[in-house]
Amino acid sequence: MIVLFWLSSGILIQAYIGYPLSLLMLRLFMRRRRPPAEIAPAALPGVTLLISAYNEEGVIRDKVENSLRLDYPRDRLRIMVISDGSTDRTEPIAMEYADRGIEVRAFAGRQGKVACLNDVIPTLTSEIVVMSDANSLYERDSLRQLVKHFSEPDTGCVCGRLRYVNPRRLSAGEGERLYWGYEGWIKRLESALGSLLGANGAIYAYRRPLFRPVDPLMFCDDVIPIRIAIQGFRTIYDPAACCSEEAADERVERRRRRRHASFGLRSMWILLREAVRAGRFLVAYQCVSHRILRWGGALALGGILLSSFYLPAPWSGILLAGQGFFYFTALAGYLLSRAGLRFPMAYFPYYFFVIHMAGVAGIWALMSRSDRPYWEPRQ
């Protein structure tokens, strides 16, 4: 049981502490780059902004109008709404803007986001592709902030920052905000090494020729950037390129996390092999530490709890008391959120527990092959 305790503890320590510390150490040996200069308007590359949508009638108008207000030359910006078999008014609303240059690619029947992208992206001609969601609203200069990095020929992918707003003061939303603050710190460390592991689907850009078709049951927002890194190009994070979304409620967040764990684990096993074959051992290390171990966190938590009963005194009592406090706080966060009450101290334990339980559901979906290549609107 001591072996189980240290193995389980090691998984969590490496995923949440050891991994970022190792990135800090590696950063000491990396040459620091100067920030890229703004690209002159006459030299800005062509960009295609892809907006993935399924039944987004509640937000698509705001998204289209937000896209039209972006500070980027209209003769070099193509905006396309990709509707994955929407059955509401998403497509008619988007088509109202056809005279302002908005294109709508409507698929008959649900294909899944990745299948739609596999069909559309090879037909594009712009140098840069920007991926976005229908409920993500961009800051006006976001495209310029993303694109400036492509003045460096070895940069292949740039991810921006997603900022969650929580007007409904959801407890899950508050936990999500804290979690993504931590993730943003890790993205900065990875970016300093030129090896950002995956991107946020709300806002990232890449060189179109580097795109390779993605399996519909893989997580494209991980696969596209990581495969670009495996090809030898830099993948980086720029928080100055910012967009915002309204935080989702607990039910939607659990569903999203479950899908990410299932699709992500499948993706990581394949990408891990590809990275090793290509000799990209840093990427392989990142796949294990930042993704695979993270999604196994719930199993590690269970291993720590089980083994704690068999440890010698006084460690057994100390560890069980600490875990009891943690789970009690998480339960309090759950009950208080159901009652519509706020308890900030319970936000993080509650959210931490939710995302790891979603990871277990994702592992089960992967093993039982019950996945579907679809996503649902977050609102």
Secondary structure, 3 states (H helix, E strand, C coil): CHHHHHHHHHHHHHHHHHHHHHHHHHHCCCCCCCCCCCCCHHHCCCEEEEEEECCCCCCHHHHHHHHHCCCCCHHHEEEEEEEECCCCCHHHHHHCCHHHCEEEEEECCCCCHHHHHHHHHHHCCCCEEEEEECCCEECCCHHHHHHHHHHCCCEEEEEEEEEEECCCCCHHHHHHHHHHHHHHHHHHHHHHCCECCCCCCCCEEEEHHHCCCCCCCCCHHHHHHHHHHHCCCEEEEEEEEEEEEECCCHHHHHHHHHHHHHHHHHHHHHHHHHHHHCCCHHHHHHHHHHHHHHHCHHHHHHHHHHHHCCCCCCHHHHHHHHHHHHHHHHHHHHHHHHCCCCCHHHHHHHHHHHHHHHHHHHHHHHHHCCCCCCCCCCC
